[in-house]
Amino acid sequence: MLSVPRIAVVFLVDPRGWVLLQHRDEHAPRAADQWGIVGGHVEDGEDFDAAVHRELLEETGVRADLQLWRAQEFRYTDGHTSSYQVYAGRVDLTDDDIVLGEGRAIVFVDPSQVTALDLAESCAWFLPQFLAGDLYRELVGGAAR
């Protein structure tokens, strides 16, 4: 029996309430050329918490305090299923603080502009729920959206 891939991803929120997203490149094994969530596969013997911090550091050069927002299996339209743990955290950073470790770009995106982006399926599922939720409001802490 095949095991379900485990994926650890993170939404970082800046002081404006903008969310860090990754513009994946043409080499991405899934969601090539689309906008997605920073993070990736949990390695064998690794737990989700360690994986999310490792992926965040590898892809952005950032270390941050994170909290688990959602743990859920996600089924893609092609039938592929992955077990996601989605983390979130607030950072006092700008795009200039992000080291691009993977993809075309990793930048903070204005939530009002998200619908204009070609979002990866998982991002299109999780991001609107995150933006509408209590944790996002708590992380924004009254900042303008």
Secondary structure, 3 states (H helix, E strand, C coil): CCCCCEEEEEEEECCCCCEEEEECCCCCCCCCCCEECEEEECCCCCCHHHHHHHHHHHHHCCCCCCEEEEEEEEECCCCCEEEEEEEEEECCCCHHHCCCCCCCEEEEECHHHHHHCCECHHHHHHHHHHHCCHHHHHHHCCCCC
